[in-house]
Amino acid sequence: MRLGIVVVYLIDEDDEQLLDLHLSQIKRCTQVPYTIYASVNRLQPGFRRKLEQRPDVMICDIPNTDLRGMEEHAHYLECLTRVAIEDGVSHVVTLHVDSFPIRSGWAEELAQKLSETCVFATLENINTACLFFTRDFFLKYHPAFLLSDQVYASLEFKQYLERLKPIVHSGIGYGFNAYVEGLSWYSLREFVTDATYPFGGIYDDLIFHLQGAVLIGQDPNSPPVLQKSGYIAFVENLGTVVRWVIPEHIRKLLRKHFRIPIEYLADRPRKIESKKRLKIARQRLLADPESFLVQLQEEKRQCGFP
């Protein structure tokens, strides 16, 4: 096995300790030969220098994009995956800067889950925080991380959403590709505790994902009136209704034409509120990562999770 680890490095300026943990866990737990294929298009210079100094990291020069959110993330993932495949890796895994392996043998164990019909392994609901697949699958089926507006509007995609209820994010194209081809995938089960919820969980004793720490566009603070808890709740409830009522391709068109007001009135306040909740779990993790992860695994076993 030769593993290509694909990571889009978009993080906040105060996340250096999280970046260090992510890199150290990959090195500590990965016994097979590997290379981290990294995009650094909006990464701070100090973090880029840190990555450049590591022999296990390949900085990939990828054209900048004006896309933001999951479209930007998917754009970089597409490019990085092609670089890894062209470089001759046998397996590819996507990770986020806040996701990493937690024990040795993780890559080999995920590889054993795959077959001609079970074509990738991923976190529950399909998530690019860990999406593991083979070179052969990629070359045979040419999956895409995001789909075109025409595909989003198709009856087949609507049936896929209704039957499997995936999360619409930067990896949704892989699930849809497998669905169309009559293939399956392996889902790593999540376990969270009161100490981490709603952020932070371990999956099959293999992967930890903090959730929410990836920076998708660094925005200035919103006016205080938009940060009030009542407003945030209203925005989140409205967003839920919109996702159920308005088809994905129409939502994408609305965001394209009204990007600035949507970012100002909805995205920024929600991001600020999310970061407040994330901060608690992150502090507990980074205070003593080894003890935190051991405690989480022990609680998982006590609750009867395999």
Buried (B, 14 or more C-beta within 10 A) or exposed (E): EBBBBBBBBBBBEEBBEBBEBBBEBBEEBBEBEBBBBBBBBBBBEEBBEBBEEBEBBBBBEBEEBEBBBBBBBBBBBBBBBBBBBEEEBBBBBBBBBBBBBBBEBBBBBBBEBBEEEBBBBBBBBBBBBBBBBBBEBBEEBEBBBBBEEEBBBBEEBEEBBEEEEBBBBBBBBBBBBBBBBEBEBBBBBBBBBEBBEEBBBBBBBBBBBBBBBBBBBEBEEBEEEBBEEEBBEEBBEEBEEEEEEEBBBBBBEEBEEEBEEBBBBBBBBBBBBBBEEBEBBBEBBBEEBEEBBEBBBEBBEEEEBE
